[in-house]
């Protein structure tokens, strides 16, 4: 209570006189809320502009320049990289990526919704089950992808058990097929589907379901007309969170898919490692980014206005 | 969801969930179990051994990579948490022009595919003639960690009582003192979980790192990747098991610490 008797400046030991620079800076900032905010924002903003925005702009510039002989670019302007993308080979890659991302999203939704529904109503089991869903988030994606190889390769666990059990003579070729890439993506991104659906089911007011029951709706109707519509924001958010990384996936198809399962991500990487066509790689990368941002914009349009921020 | 328990759900639903959760963890569990298997060909159980773990210690490339990963992870986390927390404070505590747009823009790096971020940084570094190495890896890691830090810390700030800061100011503390004496201690659990997220994102990153690492410096994921690529031997299981266990311990510790620091009067 002695603080009340002292002049305000002396209340905190840190604001002792002698720290004139800090006092003058704070005095200058006090009447300037914009300057206060930008003082805090400046360092991070400079970093993000310099190492996120500027690189994307440079990459975009590289995509419209002629190809250099040993990688890199030559001065000049050309849209050859973009016209090259219209070749059927590359359109097939684009289509394959899109189909795979859609399939991953649909399978994750079909598996993730029931899981989220069960967790939301599991009572005292809830925190344990949630922990089990969150754990893979924190486990290295590379390690998890390697684990899939360990299970699915010809000499892997599944095949050797099938053969040992006498169910098969030959191993089933699972690895380096579209199946293994799809399985790897669903395995990798399923938690992204479960968590937002769970979050929206958790918020659902049980009184609404009771009301529907009192009014004579059967369980199936209650689900279809109350639960499902009210959890749609979570479902849509989950679809976005699975669809986006699937579109841009690189590691999964690189390790689990063969050369035939090339996706856009791998195409981009190839142009910088083996093919040494930087303008084309930059163009493919830029197209991938545009497609992803377009998907986000579609989501923002679909999203009901009352959705919680962040999802 | 009220008084409903797991017993009231249809059996098939519970069984389906159990199978899904089991499958989500089966591959990594199998990996860990077989890291103790004596057989080099790794698919039939021939006896318990720690040989694969011992072999890890003999490999200089793995130890060097671990060192590089720790240097990168700690440095990048320190920078990203500082920059990200300052941005979060501005977003949560200050009104400024363009705030909504700024907040929206923070999500752009999060949704951008890693391969795009990595390629664009590679192009920039080559354009600027910067030698690729630990420095470029750290720069790249900070760039992809900052937005995650912002999201986590903003969420924590949103749940904090602004009155405590106002009280400190009324009692005569200036902005800096208030920050160090009131805001920071309250914010600590949020900063800690942001730091953990940032460290794990950095420690696990393969795609971006592989593009901006150059030839001289390898982090742990790069070495693991080349091991997976070249030949599959049980040492990879051993190093994978160690990473999984280390991450789980880190998670557990941070969970305990943030609970202890939770303000009790909330």
Interface residues (C-beta under 8 A of the other chain):
Chain A: X3 X6 X7 X8 X9 X10 X11 X12 X14 X15 X22 X23 X26 X29 X33 X34 X36 X37 X38 X40 X41 X43 X44 X45 X47 X48 X51 X52 X54 X55 X56 X58 X59 X62 X72 X111 X114 X115 X117 X118 X119 X120 X121 X122 X123 X124 X125 X129 X132 X133 X135 X136 X138 X139 X140 X141 X142 X143 X144 X146 X147 X148 X149 X150 X151 X153 X155 X156 X157 X160 X164 X187 X190 X191 X201 X202 X204 X206 X244 X245 X247 X248 X249 X250 X251 X255 X265 X268 X269 X272 X278 X281 X282 X285 X286 X288 X289 X292 X293 X296 X310
Chain B: X1 X2 X3 X4 X5 X6 X8 X9 X13 X14 X16 X17 X20 X21 X23 X24 X25 X26 X27 X28 X30 X31 X34 X41 X42 X43 X44 X79 X82 X83 X84 X86 X87 X89 X90 X94 X95 X96 X97 X99 X102 X107 X108 X109 X111 X112 X113 X114 X115 X116 X117 X119 X120 X121 X122 X123 X124 X126 X127 X139 X140 X142 X143 X146 X147 X150 X151 X155 X168 X171 X172 X173 X174 X175 X176 X177 X180 X181 X200 X203 X204 X206 X207 X211 X221 X224 X225 X228 X232 X236 X237 X240 X243 X244 X247 X248 X251
